[in-house]
Amino acid sequence: MKELDKLNVEFIKSKEKIAKLFKDKHSPNNKDSRLPPGQYLTDKFPVLDLGIQPDFDPKTWKLEVVGEVFENKVFTYNDILKMPRTDLSKDFTCVTKWTKYDVRWSGVLWKDFLKYIKVKPSAKAVMFYGADGYSTNNLLEDIENDTTLLAYLLDSKPIPKEHGWPMRVIIPHLYAWKGSKFLNKIEFMKENKPGFWEVRGYHLRGDANLEERYS
């Protein structure tokens, strides 16, 4: 935990640096109704993580599903690739105030993934975990839609290491921190318990259009 707290401090510094960079070079485009409030448009794709980028081996990678389910599940990388694939082009919005339009992701829709597991009626929320020690929570009602994606392709190519290979969670209407990179575990929960950034003051929900940045 101390190691992650140290990384946390460095990550906050990097977030502040990037936020200042965009503030200095751009002005909020309040006339563009497509942009969430307080955001700056960019064609770049900055990388923000905990300072840890785990290695990935398709032969050994596994995605665990635990918690409020009738049966725990473990999926291999090949299992994921055999599931129905969906291609999406969606805007990507970071809490550090930058937005990139039309990012192309491919993967398994959350609603399709749910067909492979049996969730208990008691489940109200989910925690996504990354192999880098990251975690973030979401209410099920916020992600049960046609756009929440367990993505494994970016621009039709496997997601690169710096962007969270082999799989990351994409929830377009929420700030990007609400979707874990390096995804390796999903926990269904009775309550909406806070994740890594949420316990450090970030909003439990993170709706970009409502500007839910901090609690």
N, C-alpha and C positions, 0 to 999 in steps of 0.2 A: 504493500500500500504506500509506503514511503517513497518507493521508486516511482509509482504513478503520480504521487503528489508533486514530486520534483518535475516530472514531465508536464504535469498540469500547469505549473508556473511558466515553463518555457513555451507551452502551447498558447497560453493566454498572451504572452508577449508577442508571439508570431501573429496571433489573431489581431491584436491591436496595431501591429505594424502594417499588416495588409489593409486593415480598415482605414488607416491614415493615408496609405498610398492611394487608395481609390477616392478618398475624400479630397485629397489634394489635386487629383487629376481629372475628376469628374464632378458634375453637379447632379443632384437627384432630378430625374426626368419626371416631374410630377404631371406633365401633360400626357405622358404615355400611360394610358389606363391599363396596359398589360403588365407594367411593372408593379410589384407589390410596394406599399408605402415605405419610403425611406431608403429605397434601393438604388444602386448605380448599375447601369448596363455595361457589360464588358464582353469582349470576344475571347478573353483569356480563360484559363481553367486552373486557378490556383490550387495548390495541394496543401491541405491542413490535416494533420493527424497527431497522434500522441508521441511521435518521434520513433515509433516502432513500426516496421513494415515486415511482417512475418513472411517467411518463404512459403511456397505452395507446391505441393506434389499431387497431381491429379490421381495418383494411385493410392494415396493414403488419406487425402482430405475427406472429412466427414462433416455433415450437418446434423446436429442433435436437436430433437424436439422433445421437450419435457414439460412438466408442470401439470396444469389442469387439462390433461388429455387422458383418454381412456387407456391408451397404450403409448409408452415412449417409443420414439422412432429414431432411426439413424439412416441418413441418406448419403450415398456416395456421390462423387462428381458425375459419374455416368448415369446414376439414377436421375439427377437433376436434368441432365442433357436430354433424357428420354421423355421428359414432361413436355406438354404443349408449350411452344415458344411464342412469345408476343413481342413485337417491335413497337417501341414508343418513341416519339419525339416530343420532349417536354422541356419547359424552362426549369433551370436549376438555380435555386435561391439559397444563398449562404447568409447566416446570421451576421456575418461581418460586413453586410450591406452591399454585396455584389450579386448580380444576377446574370446568368448566361442563357441566352435564348436557344431553343431548339436543340437540346442535347439528345443524341440518339442512343437509346439503350435497348438491349434485347435480353429477355430472360423469361422467367415464369411469373405470371400474374399471381398475386397473393390469393385471389379467390380460386384460382386453379390449383395452387399448392394445397389449399385447405381440403381439397378432395382426397388427398392422400393420408390425412390424419383425422382422428375423431376427437373433436374438442368438446370438453364438458360444458354444460350450460352455465356452470359457475364461473367460467372464464370471462373476465371483463377487460383485460388488458394483456399486453405482451411485452416481453423484454427481449430485444435483439442484442446479442453478444458478438464481439469481434475477437479474433485470435490475438489482437494487440492489447487485450485487457479492457477494451471499451464496452460500454453498455448504454442502451437508451430505450426508454419506455414509450409505449403508445397505447391509447385506448383502441380496442378492436373496432369501435364505431368510426374511428378516424381513418382506418386503413382498409375497411371492407368496401372497396370501390373498384372501378375499372382501370385505375392507373397505378396503384401500389404494385411494385415490381421487385422480385428477387432477381437482380440483373447480373449477368455474367459476360455480356458483350457491351462494348462502348465503341460506337462508330463501326459496327459490324466486326470488330476484332475483340479477342479476349481482353477483359479489363486488365490494364497494366498494374503492376505492383503498386505504383505510387497513387493509384486511384482505388485501391482496395481489393485487389484480386483475391480469390477467384470470383467472389460474389459480394455484392453490396445491396443494401435495401434502398430503393428509390421511392419516395413519397412526395410527388411533385408539389402538392399544395402546402406542405410543411417545410420549415427550414431544414437544410440538408443534414444538420447534426442529428435529426430524428431518425435517420437511416444509418445503421451501422455498416462500416466497411469491414473487410476481412471476415465476413459473416461465418460463424461456425456453430452457433447455438441459438435456439429460439425457446423461450420459456413463456408458457401461458400462465397468467396470474389472476387471482380473484380480485386483487386491488391494483390500482395504477401506481405502483411503487416507482420512485425516482431512480434514474440511471446515473451514469458517470457525471454528466454536466448538470443534470437536474438537481443533484444534491449540492451542487456548487452555485446555485442561484439561477440557473436557466429555467425557462418556463416548462411546465409539465407537458404542455400540448404543442406549442411552437407553430401555430398557424401563421404563415407569412402574410396573408392578406389582412389579418387582424393585428399584425406586428407584435406577436406574442414572443418577444425575445427573452425577457427575464421575468421571474416570479415576483 
